[in-house]
Amino acid sequence: MMNRFLLVVLLSTIFLMKAEAQRDKEFQIRAGFGWWVYDADFELKDKSKNTVFKNEDGALSIQLPLEFRYEITERFNLGLDMKFGSYVYEPDSAEGKSNRFFVFGIAGEYTIVNKEDFRWYVGLGFHTASLILEEQSEDVTPQKEEEWSYSGGGIRLNTGVLIYLGKSIGLNFNLGLDTHNFNLDKYVLNDKKQDLSNIEATLKLSGLDGTIGLVYRIPRKSK
């Protein structure tokens, strides 16, 4: 009896594996709305004065992610990630301030649950990003305008689910741990680029991000 039971289990497992493998592999386009809650560690070194200024804070950003995925196999895919967004200022300190960032990277994913209309995946991505901070001080004479430009790399670990509502369109829900390590590249004061030979500024960000959006798939026939 036990041998028959094990044989049934084995045959059922093989059948389910074949059933999953028979679905068409695909190219995916994902887009939606995202947020990021993060911790920020800022450090500024002035070599000419031999001083170091440090600040630790936390905040929120909103972003528009755009992702492309191509299935190498029905379990693994590779693709490109892009994000456009900005960090949210506190209302009492937002006057005269603005910012924007752009993230570009590569990512790979492994599908844990692999069904035609439902996927659960985990992923790993490497990215580079640019961040621009702008501030205008209208309460001083003459008026002061500043711009800081940062760039740097980072890593993202994530997990998510895809729920398809038809043959082509579905929903994408995603959570991840995201990090960015920025270095100050340029500082402009009143339209004049300043010398940074004695200045080193770093901004390290890390936190939890999420995405709610849509996915569009283009099937390709399995060979």
C-alpha distance (Angstrom), angle and dihedral (degrees) to the residues before:
residue distance angle dihedral
M1 . . .
M2 3.81 . .
N3 3.81 91.4 .
R4 3.79 91.1 52.4
F5 3.79 90.4 48.7
L6 3.82 92.1 51.8
L7 3.79 90.5 47.7
V8 3.81 91.3 52.9
V9 3.81 90.9 48.7
L10 3.82 91.4 49.0
L11 3.80 93.6 48.5
S12 3.81 91.4 46.2
T13 3.80 91.4 51.1
I14 3.80 91.9 50.0
F15 3.80 90.3 48.4
L16 3.81 92.8 50.8
M17 3.82 91.5 47.5
K18 3.78 90.3 51.8
A19 3.79 91.4 46.2
E20 3.80 90.6 54.4
A21 3.80 92.6 44.9
Q22 3.79 91.8 54.1
R23 3.80 94.9 69.1
D24 3.78 117.4 101.0
K25 3.77 117.5 -99.7
E26 3.78 114.2 -125.9
F27 3.78 154.5 -163.9
Q28 3.82 114.3 -120.5
I29 3.79 133.7 -157.5
R30 3.81 114.9 -165.0
A31 3.80 128.3 -173.0
G32 3.78 136.3 158.8
F33 3.79 146.5 111.0
G34 3.78 124.3 -48.2
W35 3.80 142.0 -174.3
W36 3.78 135.6 -166.9
V37 3.83 130.0 -159.0
Y38 3.78 109.1 -164.4
D39 3.80 149.1 166.6
A40 3.80 116.7 -124.9
D41 3.81 126.6 -154.4
F42 3.80 113.9 -170.4
E43 3.81 125.0 -172.5
L44 3.80 128.4 -179.7
K45 3.80 122.7 -172.7
D46 3.80 122.0 -167.3
K47 3.82 106.4 -165.5
S48 3.80 93.4 -173.2
K49 3.81 91.6 59.8
N50 3.81 96.3 28.4
T51 3.81 90.9 -127.9
V52 3.80 133.3 138.4
F53 3.80 125.7 -158.4
K54 3.81 120.2 -166.0
N55 3.77 131.9 -175.7
E56 3.81 132.6 178.0
D57 3.77 120.8 -161.8
G58 3.79 143.6 145.0
A59 3.77 133.5 -137.0
L60 3.79 148.5 151.2
S61 3.79 133.9 -100.0
I62 3.79 132.8 -168.0
Q63 3.79 121.8 -149.0
L64 3.78 146.2 174.4
P65 3.81 110.0 -132.0
L66 3.79 124.5 -159.6
E67 3.81 119.0 -171.5
F68 3.79 136.0 -179.3
R69 3.81 122.6 -162.3
Y70 3.81 131.1 -174.3
E71 3.79 119.4 -170.6
I72 3.80 112.6 -128.6
T73 3.79 87.3 -179.3
E74 3.78 130.4 -6.3
R75 3.81 88.4 -93.5
F76 3.81 102.2 39.3
N77 3.79 130.2 51.1
L78 3.80 136.5 173.0
G79 3.76 130.5 -158.8
L80 3.78 153.9 134.5
D81 3.80 129.2 -78.0
M82 3.80 128.3 -156.9
K83 3.79 130.9 177.6
F84 3.79 131.9 -174.8
G85 3.77 119.1 -170.6
S86 3.78 153.3 110.9
Y87 3.78 140.3 -119.4
V88 3.80 118.9 -108.1
Y89 3.81 117.7 -120.8
E90 3.77 124.7 -150.0
P91 3.84 109.3 -101.0
D92 3.80 94.3 -118.4
S93 3.81 92.7 53.5
A94 3.81 103.1 35.2
E95 3.80 99.8 89.7
G96 3.79 112.1 117.8
K97 3.83 93.2 2.4
S98 3.78 131.3 113.3
N99 3.78 137.8 159.4
R100 3.78 142.6 178.6
F101 3.79 136.2 -172.5
F102 3.78 138.4 -167.1
V103 3.80 125.5 -159.6
F104 3.80 126.4 -165.7
G105 3.79 126.1 178.2
I106 3.77 152.3 134.8
A107 3.79 124.8 -104.8
G108 3.77 141.5 -175.9
E109 3.79 128.5 -157.5
Y110 3.79 137.6 -164.8
T111 3.81 118.6 -153.1
I112 3.80 111.8 -136.4
V113 3.83 96.9 179.8
N114 3.78 109.5 34.8
K115 3.80 113.7 -170.6
E116 3.78 131.9 142.9
D117 3.81 95.3 -110.4
F118 3.82 101.3 22.5
R119 3.81 133.4 47.4
W120 3.78 131.9 177.7
Y121 3.80 112.4 -165.6
V122 3.78 143.0 173.0
G123 3.79 124.0 -152.5
L124 3.78 148.1 -171.7
G125 3.80 124.6 -154.0
F126 3.81 139.5 -178.4
H127 3.79 119.7 -157.0
T128 3.77 147.8 170.3
A129 3.79 123.5 -144.2
S130 3.78 143.6 -172.2
L131 3.80 124.9 -147.5
I132 3.81 127.5 -169.5
L133 3.81 122.2 -168.1
E134 3.79 120.4 -168.8
E135 3.79 130.3 -172.8
Q136 3.79 134.5 177.6
S137 3.80 121.2 -163.8
E138 3.80 107.8 -159.1
D139 3.80 95.5 168.0
V140 3.81 93.2 72.3
T141 3.78 131.7 69.8
P142 2.96 119.3 -99.9
Q143 3.81 97.0 29.4
K144 3.79 112.8 -106.8
E145 3.80 122.7 -140.4
E146 3.82 120.6 -176.5
E147 3.79 134.6 -179.0
W148 3.80 127.5 -173.8
S149 3.81 120.7 -167.0
Y150 3.80 119.6 -161.2
S151 3.80 133.4 178.9
G152 3.79 136.1 178.1
G153 3.78 149.1 128.2
G154 3.77 136.2 -93.7
I155 3.80 149.4 169.6
R156 3.79 132.4 -117.4
L157 3.83 129.8 -162.2
N158 3.78 115.0 -169.2
T159 3.78 148.3 164.3
G160 3.78 130.8 -162.0
V161 3.77 149.7 152.2
L162 3.79 133.5 -120.5
I163 3.81 117.6 -152.0
Y164 3.80 113.4 -171.4
L165 3.80 117.0 -151.7
G166 3.80 94.4 -171.8
K167 3.76 141.8 -12.0
S168 3.82 95.2 -59.5
I169 3.82 113.3 11.0
G170 3.79 128.1 66.0
L171 3.79 146.2 149.3
N172 3.80 126.4 -96.4
F173 3.81 123.5 -156.2
N174 3.80 117.2 -179.2
L175 3.82 139.4 174.8
G176 3.79 125.6 -174.5
L177 3.79 148.9 166.6
D178 3.80 107.5 -122.1
T179 3.82 131.4 -172.1
H180 3.80 133.8 -173.7
N181 3.81 128.9 -174.3
F182 3.80 109.7 -162.6
N183 3.79 130.0 -171.3
L184 3.78 124.6 -165.1
D185 3.83 109.4 -109.4
K186 3.79 102.7 170.0
Y187 3.77 140.7 11.3
V188 3.81 120.5 -166.4
L189 3.81 122.4 -168.9
N190 3.82 117.7 -170.7
D191 3.82 91.2 -19.1
K192 3.83 92.5 -50.5
K193 3.79 121.2 114.2
Q194 3.82 110.9 -128.1
D195 3.79 128.6 -140.1
L196 3.82 111.5 -104.2
S197 3.79 98.5 -179.9
N198 3.82 90.5 114.3
I199 3.79 96.7 34.6
E200 3.79 128.7 84.4
A201 3.81 119.2 178.9
T202 3.80 126.9 176.6
L203 3.78 131.1 -177.7
K204 3.81 119.1 -166.5
L205 3.80 118.0 -168.9
S206 3.80 128.0 -175.7
G207 3.78 133.8 162.6
L208 3.78 151.6 104.7
D209 3.79 121.6 -52.9
G210 3.77 134.0 -176.6
T211 3.79 139.7 -166.6
I212 3.79 133.4 -158.0
G213 3.78 114.5 -174.0
L214 3.77 152.6 110.4
V215 3.79 132.7 -74.0
Y216 3.80 127.1 -154.0
R217 3.79 117.5 -162.8
I218 3.77 130.9 -159.7
P219 3.83 109.4 -162.4
R220 3.79 121.6 -142.7
K221 3.76 121.5 -163.1
S222 3.78 116.5 -105.2
K223 3.78 115.0 -123.7
